[in-house]
Structure formats: C-alpha cells, structure tokens
Amino acid sequence: MPPAKKRARSYDPARTRAAVFAQLGHVRDAVRGLTPEQLALPTRLDGWTVRELVAHIGMAVTAVHRALELPAPPKPTATVVEWAFSTAARAADVADFTRGLAAGHPDLDAYLTEVEESLRALLDEHPGTRLLDTGAGALSLDDCLVTRTVELVVHTDDLHAAVPGLEIPYDRQALAAATRLLADALAVKAPGGSTEVRIPPYAVVQCVEGPRHTRGTPPNVVETDPLTWIRLATGRLAWKTAVEEARVGASGGRADLDGLLPLMA
C-alpha cells in the first residue's frame, strides 16, 4: 500500500500579513539611517549595491501589487513550496528591474513607506482567497504573502552581511514562515523518510529515500538554526562550510545534504 500523501502545511493569514509588515518596517527603519557610503557598498548578490538590494526588497513586496493588476486565474495551479523552485528562471529579469528601480527611487525611505501603505490598501480591498498569477503559477493572495516572508528574511540577512554593524531585527513569525517553507521544499525535492531535518524551534521534516524511521532516535539527523538553514537553502552558505564550522550537526549515512542544496538560487 503506498504511503499517505503528506498534508500541505497551513499558515495563519493574519499572522503572515503582520509578519510581512513587521519585517518590512524593520528594514525601512534600518535603511533610514544608512549613509550614501553605506548604500554604495557591494553585497553578496552579484553586482548589486546596498541601494539596489533595498530597492529589490521593495520590488519583492510589490510583486503582490503587480499580480493584483492582472486578471485572477480560474483556479490554483501551484503551491507555496513550488514557488521556491521557480525563482532561478527569473533572476536576469529581476536584476534588470531592480537596477531601474534603484535609479528611479533616490529616497529609499519614501519608497519603502509608499510600498507599505499601498500594500495595506490592497489587502484591505482584496480577500486572501483571491488568486494571483505568479511566476510559479496561480497562488492565493494569502499564499503569495507567505513567499514574501522568505524574500524579506533572506534579504534582511543580505543587508546584515553587506553593512558592518547594521542591526535589523527579525520578526519571529516571518522567520518561522520562511524556515518552514524552505524546510518543506527540501522534503518535496528529496521525498522519503530516512532522514530527519530539525530546525528548532520552527520546523522538523522527514526527507531522503531509504528505510523509514518510525520510533526512537532517528539514525540520520540534520540539525541547525533557522538563519543557517535559510542561508543553506538559498545558496548563501555552502553545506561543507557549515558542517566544518559546526553550524550544522549531521549524523548518519544519509545525513549529507550537499547534493540537494541550495533549493533556491
């Protein structure tokens, strides 16, 4: 008898919306204090300055705006997890759009404030069930907002890496949603039950083909913290480096995830 299909994880829409606004607000507060020299610093994203990275964060949020301008698709055709695998194909177009935005919005604080205010108005106008045509397929507005937590958390971390001494808080719910989405993406990419991946306090998933563990201590365990996991899943950190630096604990013959990462590029 085939194993039962795993039920998709659900996200609380009200908490997700609050998380998006909270993390966007944290970024805006930090950007307000950046000097022209800091905005000109390079980032770990190929060819992007801090200014361009901030513009991209605004663009990532206004993906919701652009999708709402299009007719609603007739039915859902994608899941939140599938979105994680769709981003690489759009990388070149995103880079060009980002540079244009940065050039056209010299006042980044005003730009991010406008992004936040317009998003609030749109969410008041449209129900969470409204379908959006995204690069991954047709997703509900509520599901699309879950993907925005990944964008916001990942790029907050990029800002930390680019600007020495910069401190931007992570909204707990945004970090939780981003961690869970990317953990579930691993389980989809490498289905199975031989390996348990633990990312406390937010996620535990089973993955990798092999003998399924049912009780007691799993023979194959990977454990790490949320930010390390997000860096691994998005290509900001190499698996071997994370293991060598003890940022990841991996035990068992099926606990090597090197060939499965990154999940997003």
PEDAQUI-V343129 format. One record per residue. RES is the residue in three letters. OMEGA is omega as a letter, one per 30 degrees, with the letter a starting at -180 (999 if undefined). D_FIRST is the distance of its C-alpha to the first C-alpha in whole Angstrom. Layout:
res={RES;RES}
omega={OMEGA;OMEGA}
d_first={D_FIRST;D_FIRST}
This chain:
res={MET;PRO;PRO;ALA;LYS;LYS;ARG;ALA;ARG;SER;TYR;ASP;PRO;ALA;ARG;THR;ARG;ALA;ALA;VAL;PHE;ALA;GLN;LEU;GLY;HIS;VAL;ARG;ASP;ALA;VAL;ARG;GLY;LEU;THR;PRO;GLU;GLN;LEU;ALA;LEU;PRO;THR;ARG;LEU;ASP;GLY;TRP;THR;VAL;ARG;GLU;LEU;VAL;ALA;HIS;ILE;GLY;MET;ALA;VAL;THR;ALA;VAL;HIS;ARG;ALA;LEU;GLU;LEU;PRO;ALA;PRO;PRO;LYS;PRO;THR;ALA;THR;VAL;VAL;GLU;TRP;ALA;PHE;SER;THR;ALA;ALA;ARG;ALA;ALA;ASP;VAL;ALA;ASP;PHE;THR;ARG;GLY;LEU;ALA;ALA;GLY;HIS;PRO;ASP;LEU;ASP;ALA;TYR;LEU;THR;GLU;VAL;GLU;GLU;SER;LEU;ARG;ALA;LEU;LEU;ASP;GLU;HIS;PRO;GLY;THR;ARG;LEU;LEU;ASP;THR;GLY;ALA;GLY;ALA;LEU;SER;LEU;ASP;ASP;CYS;LEU;VAL;THR;ARG;THR;VAL;GLU;LEU;VAL;VAL;HIS;THR;ASP;ASP;LEU;HIS;ALA;ALA;VAL;PRO;GLY;LEU;GLU;ILE;PRO;TYR;ASP;ARG;GLN;ALA;LEU;ALA;ALA;ALA;THR;ARG;LEU;LEU;ALA;ASP;ALA;LEU;ALA;VAL;LYS;ALA;PRO;GLY;GLY;SER;THR;GLU;VAL;ARG;ILE;PRO;PRO;TYR;ALA;VAL;VAL;GLN;CYS;VAL;GLU;GLY;PRO;ARG;HIS;THR;ARG;GLY;THR;PRO;PRO;ASN;VAL;VAL;GLU;THR;ASP;PRO;LEU;THR;TRP;ILE;ARG;LEU;ALA;THR;GLY;ARG;LEU;ALA;TRP;LYS;THR;ALA;VAL;GLU;GLU;ALA;ARG;VAL;GLY;ALA;SER;GLY;GLY;ARG;ALA;ASP;LEU;ASP;GLY;LEU;LEU;PRO;LEU;MET;ALA}
omega={a;l;l;l;a;l;a;l;l;a;l;a;a;l;l;l;l;a;l;a;a;a;l;l;l;l;a;l;a;a;a;a;a;l;l;l;l;l;a;a;l;l;l;l;a;l;a;l;l;l;a;l;l;l;l;l;l;l;l;l;a;l;l;l;a;l;l;l;a;l;l;l;a;a;l;l;a;l;l;a;a;l;a;a;a;a;a;a;a;a;a;l;l;a;l;l;a;a;l;l;a;l;a;a;a;l;a;l;l;l;a;l;l;l;a;a;a;l;l;l;l;a;l;a;a;l;a;a;a;a;l;l;a;l;l;a;a;l;l;l;l;l;l;l;l;l;l;l;l;l;a;a;a;a;l;l;l;l;l;a;a;a;a;l;a;l;l;l;l;l;a;a;l;l;l;a;l;l;a;l;a;l;l;l;l;a;l;a;a;a;l;a;a;a;l;l;a;l;a;g;a;a;l;l;l;a;l;l;l;a;a;l;a;a;l;a;l;l;a;a;l;l;l;l;a;a;l;l;a;l;l;a;a;l;l;a;l;a;a;l;a;l;a;a;l;l;l;l;a;a;a;a;a;a;l;a;a;a;a;a;f;l;l;l;999}
d_first={0;4;7;9;12;15;18;21;24;27;30;33;35;39;38;37;40;42;41;42;45;46;45;47;50;49;50;53;54;54;55;58;60;59;62;63;62;59;58;59;57;54;51;48;47;48;52;51;54;53;55;52;49;51;51;48;46;48;47;43;44;46;43;42;45;45;42;43;46;43;42;39;36;34;31;29;28;27;26;28;26;27;30;30;30;32;35;36;37;40;42;45;45;45;47;50;49;50;53;54;54;55;58;59;58;61;60;57;57;58;55;53;54;54;51;50;52;51;47;48;50;47;44;47;47;43;40;37;35;37;35;37;37;36;36;32;32;32;32;33;36;35;32;35;37;34;34;38;38;36;39;42;40;40;44;45;44;46;49;49;49;52;54;55;56;54;52;50;47;44;43;40;38;38;37;34;33;34;32;29;28;29;27;24;25;24;21;20;22;20;17;15;16;18;21;23;26;28;31;33;33;31;28;25;22;19;19;19;17;17;16;14;17;17;20;24;25;23;24;25;27;29;31;34;36;35;38;37;34;35;38;35;33;36;37;40;39;38;35;38;41;39;37;41;43;40;39;35;34;31;30;28;27;25;27;29;28;31;30;28;31;33;30;33;36}
